[in-house]
Amino acid sequence: MGRLFIADEEDVRSGRTMDIYFERTKEILEESGLSGTEVCAEVAGGSLPKGWEWAVFCGLEEVIRLTEGLPISMSAVPEGTVFRTRTAGSVRVPLLNIFGAYTDFGVMETAILGMLCQPSGIATAAARTKIAARGKTVLAFGNRRMHPAISGVLDRSSYIGGCDAVSSRMGGDIIGSEPIGTVPHTLMLLMGSNDAAFRAFDRVIDKGVPRIMLIDTFSDERAAALEACASVKDLKGVRLDTPGSRRGNFKELINEVRWELDMNGHRDVEIIVSGGLDEQSIAKIVDASVSGFGVGTSISNSPTLDLSMDVVEKDGHPVSKRGKFGGRKFAYRCPQCFEMGVSLRPDDRIACGCGRGMDMIEEEVLRDGKRVGKERSPSEVRGYVLEQLRAMGEL
């Protein structure tokens, strides 16, 4: 039996997953007697995909875990920070700064960027989806569209961005919550009818699992919704995963099912919808009689952020490649309009264009290889994200 095409933790920590040129760079520097050259390297982005004006910084905790024990120090904006990539003067805002000999951490650049770029894209898409849902429940259903090796990353990032629950056991363990899910259409097909499948679910599955029945396998959604009510005593909700070829006006269909449920005395039964949803399609149906949305591919397959790591200081002196701004920088942000700023000093006063003063938002997270401060739980980071979105008037 052959090995799966996935990297384990040792592969990542040993550098087997890095771009090979980092290994060659380290070899050259060591042979040239430059292995002790001290640098400041910053992680920043120049732009955001899909015309996004802001993004959610995600993945920092994994970077800290990866680099703990290395003889380096690190500062970063807090995980979950809503940020813009540039200042009004077009300077890239450093999201993370690393201090130490380049040969002590350079081979980790591929892993560090990967741990930030993809999770930040997922968290941003989740946040935008939560905004589109106007506070209604958003469930992360994206694992089946991506490689199983990253299911924990997908679920954690989706949750931090604003999703209310995740679907995998690994993701549930990471965020400290039970995974959610109904059943696939396969159960109804194999059981032979909606009623048989609904009753079997109710009989077999632990009573602590909410009774939400998938109702679009065989028949009209109105009839199947009432069938679910008859089959399951403590029915919490029904899920419409109606295929696109049958939807017509999806909003009207949802409202029609709601009317049928209410008319027959089932006002407490919720309606959850899923199937190919994204922030645009959710915005079109959010004011329908729907309680929540199951969202998969549009979040898990969101574009990654194009962040890069660049050396901006060598032996205490500013340096940079063309197109980048040299010098160690401190990240600032306006608490009112969330515009970004940078300074070469940590105690500077920076005025925002809106008239308010900016706050320095970076913090030390690693000192000589040791973690500084306590680890924040996914729930704490998610709460921070939602708090910022409310402050921005997005929620």
Disulfide bonds with the S-S distance in Angstrom:
none
